[in-house]
């Protein structure tokens, strides 16, 4: 784990998952534009400054929320009941649809809430290793280690399943198995992968269960860990900071912005 205080990957995974929950509750309960916008900006700054994102992931984080916000603003603007926004400005008439400024505001507020929730979920999702999360849950949340190691086995199974699929595809090509072209042929071709993939899954599960049984897995109530994911002062600071934002943003920042902007 990276030791820099500004690197989100150096924080405890359980803290990164649980600490944003109060923020999400405040965002869901908000009915203005500024509250979700400020929280979304906070999450974006956290990702850009501490996420150490690169390449395609960084592009998706920058572009994806903007596209989602635009789509939700327009779509909710069209679907909003005109009777509720009839006293606002009419912006556009397009056939059976009439676009009102109040409807766009409603759509924008909804989009900002969704984007804010998504970004705070990405704070943990993009900066957390799944193995560290399971270890931390076992150590700090007292999750039974049998459940945790079942999660380990499931995560290890995904790349094994993918490599098995590639081997099956290559075997079909070598044998000249071709279902043709078109959507029906694609469905038929993938249907032919089902039985071999089930065989791969059964063999892999059997090997894993035998290996765990040979090592005495589950024989005792507790189990020592080779790697530890500690709780540190920086984790407490992150929790306190996010809790402080839950009060400061809706009660201090938003009233100040409304007063400053009239």
C-alpha positions in Angstrom: 0.0 0.0 0.0 1.2 3.5 -0.9 2.3 5.5 2.2 1.5 9.0 0.9 -1.3 10.7 2.8 -2.6 12.1 -0.5 -2.9 8.7 -2.1 -6.4 7.2 -1.6 -5.0 3.7 -2.0 -3.2 4.1 1.3 -6.4 4.4 3.3 -8.2 1.5 4.8 -10.7 0.0 2.3 -13.5 -0.4 4.9 -13.2 3.3 5.8 -13.4 4.3 2.1 -16.5 2.2 1.7 -18.4 3.3 4.9 -17.2 6.9 5.4 -19.1 8.3 2.3 -22.4 6.8 3.4 -23.5 9.8 5.5 -22.6 12.0 2.6 -24.7 9.9 0.3 -27.7 10.2 2.7 -27.3 14.0 2.7 -27.1 14.0 -1.1 -30.2 11.8 -1.5 -32.2 14.1 0.8 -31.2 17.3 -0.9 -33.6 19.2 -3.1 -31.4 22.1 -4.3 -28.7 22.3 -7.0 -25.7 23.4 -4.9 -25.6 20.6 -2.3 -25.1 17.7 -4.8 -22.9 19.9 -7.0 -20.5 20.7 -4.2 -20.4 17.1 -3.0 -19.8 15.9 -6.6 -17.0 18.5 -7.0 -15.5 17.2 -3.7 -15.6 13.6 -4.9 -14.1 14.6 -8.2 -11.2 16.4 -6.6 -10.6 13.4 -4.3 -10.4 11.1 -7.4 -8.2 13.5 -9.4 -5.8 14.4 -6.6 -5.6 11.1 -4.7 -6.8 8.4 -7.1 -3.7 8.3 -9.2 -5.9 7.4 -12.2 -4.4 6.9 -15.6 -5.4 6.5 -19.2 -8.8 5.2 -20.0 -10.0 5.3 -16.4 -9.2 9.0 -16.1 -11.0 9.7 -19.3 -14.1 7.9 -18.1 -14.1 9.7 -14.8 -13.8 13.1 -16.5 -16.2 12.5 -19.4 -18.7 9.9 -18.0 -20.3 12.1 -15.3 -20.7 15.0 -17.7 -22.5 12.8 -20.3 -24.7 11.2 -17.6 -25.6 14.6 -16.2 -26.5 15.9 -19.7 -28.6 12.9 -20.5 -30.5 13.0 -17.2 -31.0 16.7 -17.3 -32.7 16.5 -20.7 -34.6 13.3 -20.2 -36.0 14.3 -16.8 -36.7 17.7 -18.2 -38.9 16.1 -20.8 -40.6 13.6 -18.4 -41.4 16.1 -15.7 -45.1 16.8 -15.2 -45.8 20.1 -17.0 -48.5 21.0 -14.4 -45.7 21.3 -11.8 -43.5 23.6 -13.8 -46.2 25.5 -15.8 -45.3 28.8 -14.1 -41.7 28.7 -15.4 -40.3 29.8 -18.7 -41.2 27.8 -21.8 -37.9 27.0 -23.7 -38.8 24.7 -26.5 -41.7 23.1 -28.3 -40.9 19.8 -30.1 -44.0 18.0 -31.3 -45.9 16.6 -28.3 -43.1 17.7 -25.9 -42.7 21.1 -24.3 -39.5 21.9 -22.5 -39.8 24.2 -19.4 -37.0 25.8 -17.5 -38.4 24.4 -14.3 -38.3 20.9 -15.7 -34.7 21.3 -16.7 -33.9 22.5 -13.2 -35.5 19.4 -11.8 -33.6 17.2 -14.2 -30.3 18.9 -13.4 -30.9 18.5 -9.7 -31.7 14.8 -10.1 -28.7 14.3 -12.4 -26.4 16.0 -9.9 -27.5 13.8 -7.1 -26.9 10.6 -9.2 -23.5 11.9 -10.4 -22.5 12.8 -6.8 -23.5 9.3 -5.5 -21.6 7.7 -8.4 -18.4 9.6 -7.8 -18.4 8.9 -4.1 -18.9 5.2 -4.9 -15.9 5.4 -7.3 -13.7 6.9 -4.6 -13.7 3.4 -3.0 -14.2 1.4 -6.2 -11.3 2.8 -8.2 -8.8 3.0 -5.3 -9.4 -0.2 -3.4 -7.9 -3.7 -4.0 -10.6 -6.4 -3.5 -8.2 -8.6 -1.5 -7.4 -5.7 0.9 -11.1 -5.0 1.3 -11.8 -8.6 2.3 -8.9 -8.7 4.7 -10.0 -5.5 6.3 -13.6 -6.7 6.7 -12.3 -9.9 8.4 -10.0 -7.9 10.7 -12.1 -4.8 11.6 -15.7 -5.8 10.9 -15.3 -9.3 12.4 -16.7 -10.9 9.2 -16.3 -14.7 9.4 -13.1 -15.6 7.6 -14.9 -18.5 5.8 -17.1 -16.0 4.0 -14.1 -13.7 3.3 -12.0 -16.5 1.8 -15.0 -17.6 -0.3 -14.9 -14.0 -1.7 -11.2 -14.5 -2.4 -11.9 -17.7 -4.3 -14.7 -16.0 -6.3 -12.3 -13.2 -7.3 -9.6 -15.7 -8.3 -12.2 -17.6 -10.3 -12.9 -14.7 -12.7 -9.5 -14.6 -14.5 -9.5 -18.5 -14.5 -12.9 -18.5 -16.1 -11.7 -16.0 -18.8 -8.6 -18.0 -19.6 -10.7 -21.1 -19.9 -13.1 -19.4 -22.3 -10.1 -18.3 -24.5 -8.8 -21.9 -24.6 -12.3 -23.2 -25.7 -12.5 -20.5 -28.4 -9.1 -21.5 -29.7 -10.0 -25.2 -29.7 -13.1 -24.5 -31.7 -11.1 -22.5 -34.3 -8.5 -25.3 -34.6 -11.3 -27.8 -35.2 -13.0 -25.6 -37.7 -16.2 -25.1 -35.7 -18.0 -22.1 -37.2 -21.6 -21.3 -36.5 -21.7 -18.7 -39.3 -22.5 -15.0 -39.0 -25.3 -12.9 -37.6 -26.9 -12.6 -34.2 -28.4 -16.1 -34.2 -25.0 -17.6 -35.1 -23.5 -15.7 -32.2 -26.0 -17.0 -29.8 -25.5 -20.5 -31.1 -21.7 -20.2 -30.9 -21.8 -19.0 -27.3 -24.3 -21.7 -26.4 -21.6 -24.2 -27.5 -19.3 -22.7 -24.9 -21.6 -23.5 -22.1 -20.9 -27.2 -21.4 -17.1 -26.8 -21.7 -17.2 -23.8 -19.4 -19.2 -25.7 -16.8 -16.6 -28.4 -16.9 -13.8 -25.8 -16.4 -15.7 -24.4 -13.4 -16.3 -27.8 -11.8 -12.7 -28.8 -12.2 -11.4 -25.5 -10.8 -13.9 -25.6 -7.9 -12.8 -29.2 -7.1 -9.1 -28.3 -7.1 -9.7 -25.2 -4.8 -11.9 -27.2 -2.4 -9.3 -30.0 -2.1 -6.4 -27.5 -1.6 -8.4 -25.7 1.2 -9.3 -29.0 2.8 -5.7 -30.1 2.7 -4.6 -27.0 4.6 -7.2 -27.4 7.3 -9.3 -24.5 6.2 -12.3 -24.0 8.5 -10.9 -26.2 11.3 -10.7 -23.3 13.8 -12.9 -20.3 14.6 -10.1 -17.7 13.9 -7.3 -17.5 11.4 -4.1 -15.5 11.3 -3.5 -13.3 8.3 -0.2 -13.0 6.4 -1.0 -9.4 5.4 -2.6 -6.9 7.6 -4.6 -3.8 6.6 -4.4 -1.5 9.6 -6.5 1.5 10.7 -4.4 4.6 10.9 -4.8 8.3 12.0 -5.4 9.3 8.4 -8.5 7.1 8.3 -10.0 8.8 11.3 -9.2 12.2 9.7 -11.0 11.1 6.5 -14.1 10.1 8.5 -14.2 13.3 10.5 -13.7 15.4 7.4 -16.6 13.8 5.5 -18.8 14.1 8.6 -17.9 17.7 8.8 -18.8 18.2 5.2 -22.3 16.7 5.9 -22.9 19.7 8.1 -20.9 22.4 6.5 -22.1 22.0 2.9 -25.9 22.3 3.4 -25.8 24.6 6.4 -22.9 26.9 5.7 -21.7 26.7 2.1 -25.1 26.5 0.3 -26.7 29.5 2.2 -23.6 31.5 1.6 -23.7 30.8 -2.1 -27.4 31.7 -2.4 -26.7 34.9 -0.5 -23.7 35.8 -2.6 -25.4 35.0 -5.9 -28.7 36.6 -4.9 
